[in-house]
Amino acid sequence: MPGTSASSASSTSSTSSTSSTSSTSSAPSAPAVPPTPPVPLSALLAREDLALRQIAGPSDPGLVIHWAHTSEMADPYPYLLGGELLLTAGVHIAEAAGSGTYFDDYVSRIVAAGGAALGFGLAPVHDTVPRALVAACDAYGLPLLEVPPQTTFSGVARAVWQLMAQSRLAELRRVTEAQQSLAAAASRPDPVPSVLRQLAQRVSGWAVLYGPDGTEIASAGKAPADQARTALARLTRVVTSRPSSTATDTAAGAHLAVYALGTGQGFALGVAAPQRDPGDHTIASVAAVLLSLLTGEHQSGTGAARSSALVRLLLGAEPGTVAPLLGAGHWRVVHARPNTQAADPVAASALGATLGSALVDLADGVVRILVPADREPAAQPGWTLGVSAAVAPPDWPAADTQAARALARARATRAPLVRHGAHPGLAELVPHDEAAAHARTLLAPIAAAPALTETLRTWLSLHGSWDRTAVALTVHRNTVRQRIARCAALLAADLDDPDVRMELWFALKSH
């Protein structure tokens, strides 16, 4: 049978090697199915324009063909590669063929060559399909299709290629959608479980992350039988103890694959699925790369330089002298909070990897990331982000403040991302020193109370909204009202006056 031949051809490499070196028999070797997208035979039979009809052989919906081939040879074996729909008009059939073993010999050779099905064309040679051929196909389990006179063999071949192209396009679309969903899962607050869930869903199986000691750290999907689970764990030891990065096997009806993660720490990804489609390896490989980032240190090859930078900063060096070790000129600071559960170190590292930086800090539920200025941060599913302007290292503290305020504004306005406004405006027309002096004078009455200053700044930035200011500052709305009233009293200003608000906003930006 074609399925048996394909299975034999896909055995382990060591078994195949032994067979090829020790075999001295003249028996034909198992045919190799061509590397083309399979087309279900049922899909070809469903084409109304072809009007094909199956009259013998199994009608298993899992039967597939890999291409169509026309031959009028009495022995087509030498010309078949396996997986074909062989088309014939019966020119080679002698008049007395039905009384001997001709059809048995003919069909058995097609099956031995790995042929997937036989199509017999009616007219001009034969008005009907020979009954002996029908019997032989039933006996050898070869699907036999009747091709009506109005259907040409070239039309059948074209239909096969059309279905094949549709299958290839569908597989490419499936892989692309899987890659996008895996990338989105990796940027969620719970990245490792999310990636495993997406992978298990995309391959319709089970995905598991193994730790360096071989234990199952996390998994998703429907777990396979114990025999397959044990075999998968055994494969894990193979890829973590040898240079091999992947290993495959089958056990208890499950297709198994293990991928060593590129962290150098012994982590591995295991996948068990009831079937293995052509795109599954690509999908699992993408998941392995993402999990490598999530389980590793997210270092870009400059770990020693970053350690040196940290030590020098701790010992009192100026940021400007340390920044060259990090390999970038200008930087942005990103502050982020997850929208649902609290952030954890793995989620923080995953977000940093998504934004293109390994310089990540998690404190008090806020993830802070230093991102090179040439990598423009984008909104991330499941996160709220505030992004500073691009600054030189000496201005990192100011950028940190900018990002914090942008995050507060994003949370208050329910925006996924807010950037600090860095566009020049009227403020650029006033010399900085003069603007700062004016700000100090105007804000002097509340300068000794940072809470009042920050509340006034936030309230003005949110157009006087009590509720959104309360959300941004994480205080009660009545507290906001009290602080704004206190500011109005100390500044002796009417905060309902737009001119007063504009002048105060200008002063706060220069302060």
TASUL-V999952 format. One record per pair of residues at least 12 apart in sequence whose C-alpha atoms are under 7 Angstrom apart, sorted by the first residue. I is the first residue (numbers start at 1). GAP is how many residues later the second one is. If there is no record, write none. Layout:
BEGIN
i-><I & I>
gap-><GAP & GAP>
END
This chain:
BEGIN
i-><1 & 1 & 2 & 2 & 2 & 2 & 5 & 5 & 5 & 6 & 6 & 9 & 9 & 31 & 31 & 31 & 31 & 32 & 32 & 33 & 33 & 33 & 34 & 34 & 36 & 37 & 37 & 37 & 37 & 38 & 38 & 38 & 38 & 39 & 39 & 39 & 39 & 39 & 40 & 40 & 40 & 40 & 41 & 41 & 41 & 42 & 50 & 50 & 51 & 52 & 52 & 52 & 52 & 53 & 53 & 54 & 54 & 54 & 54 & 55 & 55 & 55 & 56 & 56 & 56 & 56 & 56 & 57 & 57 & 57 & 57 & 57 & 57 & 58 & 58 & 58 & 65 & 65 & 65 & 65 & 66 & 66 & 67 & 67 & 67 & 67 & 68 & 68 & 68 & 68 & 68 & 69 & 69 & 69 & 69 & 70 & 70 & 70 & 71 & 71 & 72 & 72 & 72 & 72 & 73 & 74 & 74 & 75 & 75 & 76 & 77 & 77 & 77 & 80 & 81 & 82 & 82 & 82 & 83 & 83 & 83 & 84 & 84 & 84 & 85 & 85 & 85 & 85 & 85 & 86 & 86 & 86 & 86 & 87 & 87 & 87 & 87 & 88 & 88 & 88 & 89 & 89 & 89 & 89 & 90 & 91 & 98 & 103 & 103 & 103 & 104 & 107 & 107 & 108 & 117 & 117 & 117 & 118 & 118 & 118 & 119 & 119 & 119 & 119 & 120 & 120 & 120 & 121 & 121 & 121 & 121 & 122 & 122 & 122 & 123 & 171 & 175 & 175 & 178 & 178 & 179 & 179 & 181 & 182 & 182 & 182 & 184 & 186 & 186 & 187 & 187 & 187 & 187 & 187 & 188 & 188 & 188 & 189 & 189 & 189 & 189 & 190 & 191 & 191 & 192 & 193 & 195 & 196 & 196 & 196 & 197 & 197 & 199 & 199 & 200 & 200 & 201 & 203 & 203 & 204 & 205 & 205 & 205 & 205 & 205 & 206 & 206 & 206 & 206 & 206 & 206 & 206 & 207 & 207 & 207 & 207 & 207 & 207 & 208 & 208 & 208 & 208 & 209 & 209 & 209 & 210 & 210 & 210 & 211 & 211 & 211 & 212 & 212 & 212 & 224 & 225 & 227 & 227 & 228 & 228 & 228 & 231 & 232 & 232 & 235 & 235 & 236 & 236 & 239 & 240 & 240 & 245 & 245 & 246 & 246 & 246 & 247 & 253 & 254 & 254 & 254 & 254 & 255 & 255 & 255 & 255 & 255 & 256 & 256 & 256 & 257 & 257 & 257 & 258 & 258 & 259 & 261 & 261 & 261 & 262 & 263 & 263 & 263 & 269 & 293 & 294 & 294 & 294 & 298 & 298 & 299 & 305 & 305 & 306 & 306 & 309 & 309 & 319 & 319 & 320 & 320 & 323 & 328 & 329 & 330 & 330 & 330 & 330 & 330 & 330 & 331 & 331 & 331 & 331 & 331 & 331 & 331 & 332 & 332 & 332 & 332 & 332 & 332 & 332 & 332 & 332 & 332 & 333 & 333 & 333 & 333 & 333 & 333 & 333 & 333 & 333 & 334 & 334 & 334 & 334 & 334 & 334 & 334 & 334 & 335 & 335 & 335 & 335 & 335 & 335 & 335 & 335 & 335 & 335 & 336 & 336 & 336 & 336 & 336 & 336 & 336 & 336 & 337 & 337 & 337 & 337 & 337 & 337 & 338 & 338 & 338 & 339 & 339 & 339 & 342 & 343 & 345 & 348 & 348 & 348 & 352 & 355 & 356 & 357 & 357 & 373 & 379 & 379 & 383 & 384 & 384 & 384 & 384 & 384 & 385 & 385 & 385 & 385 & 385 & 386 & 386 & 386 & 386 & 386 & 386 & 386 & 386 & 387 & 387 & 387 & 387 & 387 & 388 & 388 & 388 & 388 & 389 & 389 & 402 & 403 & 406 & 406 & 406 & 408 & 409 & 411 & 412 & 412 & 412 & 412 & 413 & 435 & 436 & 436 & 439 & 439 & 439 & 439 & 440 & 445 & 445 & 446 & 446 & 452 & 452 & 455 & 456 & 457 & 460 & 466 & 466>
gap-><110 & 113 & 81 & 112 & 113 & 114 & 25 & 26 & 109 & 26 & 27 & 21 & 23 & 50 & 51 & 82 & 83 & 49 & 50 & 48 & 49 & 50 & 32 & 48 & 30 & 29 & 127 & 130 & 131 & 26 & 27 & 28 & 126 & 25 & 26 & 27 & 124 & 125 & 22 & 23 & 24 & 25 & 22 & 23 & 24 & 19 & 101 & 106 & 97 & 93 & 94 & 95 & 96 & 92 & 93 & 89 & 90 & 91 & 92 & 89 & 90 & 91 & 78 & 81 & 82 & 87 & 88 & 80 & 81 & 84 & 85 & 86 & 87 & 83 & 84 & 85 & 18 & 19 & 20 & 51 & 17 & 18 & 16 & 17 & 18 & 93 & 16 & 17 & 18 & 89 & 92 & 15 & 16 & 17 & 18 & 16 & 17 & 18 & 16 & 17 & 16 & 18 & 19 & 20 & 19 & 18 & 32 & 31 & 34 & 34 & 32 & 33 & 36 & 33 & 32 & 31 & 32 & 33 & 31 & 32 & 33 & 31 & 32 & 33 & 30 & 31 & 32 & 33 & 34 & 29 & 31 & 32 & 33 & 31 & 32 & 33 & 66 & 31 & 32 & 33 & 31 & 32 & 33 & 36 & 35 & 34 & 34 & 29 & 30 & 33 & 32 & 29 & 30 & 32 & 25 & 26 & 27 & 25 & 26 & 27 & 25 & 26 & 27 & 28 & 25 & 26 & 27 & 25 & 26 & 27 & 28 & 25 & 26 & 27 & 26 & 108 & 104 & 108 & 24 & 105 & 104 & 107 & 17 & 13 & 16 & 105 & 197 & 104 & 164 & 163 & 164 & 167 & 193 & 194 & 159 & 193 & 194 & 149 & 154 & 158 & 193 & 157 & 156 & 159 & 99 & 25 & 92 & 12 & 23 & 24 & 23 & 24 & 85 & 88 & 20 & 21 & 20 & 70 & 77 & 69 & 16 & 17 & 67 & 68 & 69 & 14 & 15 & 16 & 17 & 65 & 66 & 67 & 12 & 13 & 14 & 63 & 64 & 65 & 12 & 61 & 62 & 63 & 59 & 60 & 61 & 57 & 58 & 59 & 55 & 56 & 57 & 53 & 54 & 55 & 48 & 27 & 24 & 25 & 23 & 24 & 26 & 20 & 24 & 38 & 12 & 23 & 22 & 32 & 21 & 20 & 26 & 14 & 15 & 12 & 13 & 14 & 12 & 21 & 18 & 19 & 20 & 21 & 17 & 18 & 19 & 20 & 21 & 15 & 16 & 17 & 13 & 14 & 15 & 12 & 13 & 29 & 27 & 28 & 31 & 30 & 29 & 32 & 33 & 19 & 60 & 52 & 55 & 56 & 55 & 60 & 59 & 20 & 21 & 19 & 20 & 13 & 16 & 74 & 75 & 73 & 74 & 70 & 44 & 63 & 42 & 43 & 60 & 61 & 62 & 63 & 39 & 40 & 41 & 42 & 59 & 60 & 61 & 38 & 39 & 40 & 41 & 55 & 56 & 57 & 58 & 59 & 67 & 35 & 36 & 37 & 38 & 54 & 55 & 66 & 67 & 70 & 34 & 35 & 36 & 51 & 52 & 53 & 54 & 69 & 31 & 32 & 33 & 34 & 50 & 51 & 52 & 68 & 69 & 72 & 30 & 31 & 32 & 47 & 48 & 49 & 50 & 71 & 28 & 29 & 30 & 46 & 47 & 48 & 44 & 45 & 46 & 43 & 44 & 45 & 23 & 22 & 17 & 12 & 14 & 19 & 17 & 22 & 15 & 13 & 14 & 17 & 37 & 38 & 33 & 23 & 26 & 27 & 32 & 33 & 22 & 25 & 31 & 32 & 33 & 17 & 18 & 20 & 21 & 24 & 31 & 32 & 33 & 16 & 19 & 31 & 32 & 33 & 14 & 15 & 31 & 32 & 31 & 33 & 18 & 17 & 12 & 13 & 14 & 64 & 63 & 61 & 56 & 57 & 59 & 60 & 55 & 75 & 74 & 75 & 68 & 69 & 71 & 72 & 71 & 45 & 46 & 41 & 44 & 31 & 35 & 25 & 28 & 51 & 45 & 14 & 15>
END
